[in-house]
Amino acid sequence: APAPPPARHLFSDPAEVEALRRNLLAWYDRCKRDLPWRTLAATEPDADRQGYAVWVSEIMLQQTQVATVIHYYNRWMQKWPTLQALAQASLEEVNELWAGLGYYSRGKRLQEAARKVVSELAGRMPRTAEDLQKLLPGVGRYTAGAIASISYGQATGVVDGNVIRVLCRLRCIGADSSSPAVIDQLWDMANVLVDRSRPGDFNQALMELGATVCVPKSPLCRECPVKQHCRAWRRKLFGKAPPVPDIEDCGVGDCPLCPPATEPWDSSLGVTNFPRKAAKKPPRAMRTATCVLERRGCHGAPEYLIVQRPSSGLLAGLWEFPSLPLAQDLQEENEREELADHLQAWMGQPVAAKGLLFIGEVIHIFSHIHQTYVVYSLHLDGDVTLDPALSPSRWVTEDEFHASAVSTAMKKV
Ligand code: SF4
């Protein structure tokens, strides 16, 4: 078994843990942001509805800024205020409301899980983190801990990106913070720290601290309610020769939580020496040809063809202009020809590559893909019969396009 990490990285002094909880919760009570899911969770008397309200917010907040989520959250809760209402929604409605929020499988899985709660669990949310994670598709360890602590008072910690940053700074953890060994340590730490009488507030306070004070760049250490417990802050104050031995690195090379010997403390970075991550793989480059097919609708207004993507994979089930992934090194004239062939399969009639008008390129960065859309347009005069054997497709006006379940990338196109 691996040796336990040195105590200097842990919270092993009960008095210090108690003081940290007290200081953090007092700050949270004074400074917490007014957010719609907090109001709902605090005022909703029904435990299942309360769990649902927290669950929706936690899923939306994954990889997404609070400011972006608020609008989507309010619309979602207005449309589907209960699990039962969500269970009856169609995937198309869910995708339409989610359009623009990114990571679209989140909405789909939320709806699948709501159906499961209604049909298999009699509409009752599981009450513990263990059961939430086991029984609900799309609910991982973090979301389960958040729902269980905030809605059901279970004294269980949570670890998300904000918590990782705060804990790594509080305890000078400089080993790769995305490695399983460090993540396991952080979960253990979060479970030690969580306040037994106010676990939900404590977890939210720790995340709030990471989101508003202990931010990635230029953290506001002077205003920080837990600075007296922060080893990174003390190390910054005392520089290279700390007077207290336990804030030094444990020793070169043999501590599983210290920065690697090849990347020692950089005094110009201060507390932002922590956390550290192994370098990310650069996103994969992809090129996709896409064609905006336009026709005159029956009222004379232009209409555009959109087609539905497959029900799994990237942007599953969303609508887009007919698109075709391209090989990286294809010449422009070959791109046109491939796209023309692709369109011909849709329309069941020849499409001249020369008729495709090149409009420009649109770049969109997905989390792991650097996507370039090569955009063409084509105006159609006569009537076109689309092949019903292919994916679902429909003609839409510009307004209908914007109200459809289309991705942000397609809106850019
Ligand atoms: Fe973060 Fe600075 Fe507070 Fe430490 S003192 S927890 S680095 S904001």
Residues whose N, C-alpha, C, O or C-beta is under 5 A from the ligand:
A	BS01	SF4	V166 R169 V213 C214 P219 L220 C221 C224 K227 C230 A232 W233 V271
